[in-house]
Every structure is written in structure tokens, then in C-alpha cells.
Amino acid sequence: MSRRVAILISGGGSNMAALIASMTGDHPARPCLVLSNVPDAGGLRRAAEAGVPVATVDHRAHRGDRPAFEAALHRELVAAGAEIVCLAGFMRVLTPGFVGLWEGRMLNIHPSLLPKYPGLDTHARALAAGDAEHGCTVHEVTADLDAGPVLGQARLAIRGEDTPDTLAARVLPLEHRLYPAVLRRFAAGDRRPVLIEAGASLSNPPPLA
């Protein structure tokens, strides 16, 4: 039986779209909900057009009451029958209480080669450090920010002419390859890391379910 996947977004949802597009055929999961904290997030329209149920929990309606906001998120996920939660550009920090409800079943994609550069401004930080390579990481979500077990990484060489914007644009297609590959493997019960080099095929490609 296919695992039910909910995707949390705050914006246009390009990683969400890549995840939805991947969950077809013999994939071991199917999307059951796209949930946003932003009522007019562009990704909601994209998800609806793909035939995926959508919902909104506006964080502004719960200003100053994060437990109420997260309780509303949890109710939507439970109502949708979600078994796996994928954060895909969800721009709210989740409390340990919420994470504890979904720990071991919640994934996130982060634009750096963790453990390097948790948090924000990852592309600028990689350039400022003079790094030779950069990329993205999919990890399990734990109470510590961007510190959960790594389930996959994709990397590329930094070019001398790169800026934070060009580096972000070059990493994004890697995100769109990595996250679906990790989800497929994770949904099949396999937590071996997926490794991708820019311009190369998957290392240890995920097994067919």
C-alpha cells in the first residue's frame, strides 16, 4: 500500500512540484495534501492543478500563539491521513513539541552540505568561506535546527564567477533531483543516503518498490 505524503510550503513550491511529479507509477508513496501557512502561496494553485488536496493554516491568525498554530497544522495532517511529512520551503521554525509528533516521519531539504551552514544565507556563507563545493541536503527533521540524520546530498563545484544568486540557481535543479530520490527510498523503508554529483547519475539509486 502506498504511503501518504503531506507537503508543507510557504511559497511557489518548486520542490513540492518535483515531489508530486515523482509520485507516480511504482513509487511507494502518493501525495495526500499540500499545506501552507500562506493563503496565497503560489504552490497551492500548482498543487490543486495537479489534483492534490490543499489546505491553509495562516500563521498570522495565530500570532503570539505558536502552540495553537502547530495544533492546527497537526489537525490538518492527521485529517489527511499523512504518514510522511515533507517540508519544501516551509518558512516557519517548528517547535520541539510539534517535531516530536512527527519525528522519524518528517523530512526537510536544506540548501547547503550539512552540517555546514544550518539556517539562512547558505549560498553567501559558502562563498565567503571560499568553499570549493556547495549543494543541498535532505535530512530527517529533529528538534535541533537542520541537524537531523542526513538522508541524501547533492553537490557541485563552485565557480570563480559565482554569486549567491547564481549559486542558488545552480543548486535548485539539484534539489529537484535529490528530494524525490530520497523520498522514494525513505517511503520504501530505506534510510541509506542518496548521493548526487552535478552532471552525474544517482549514486546507489533508490530501489524500485
Disulfide bonds with the S-S distance in Angstrom:
none
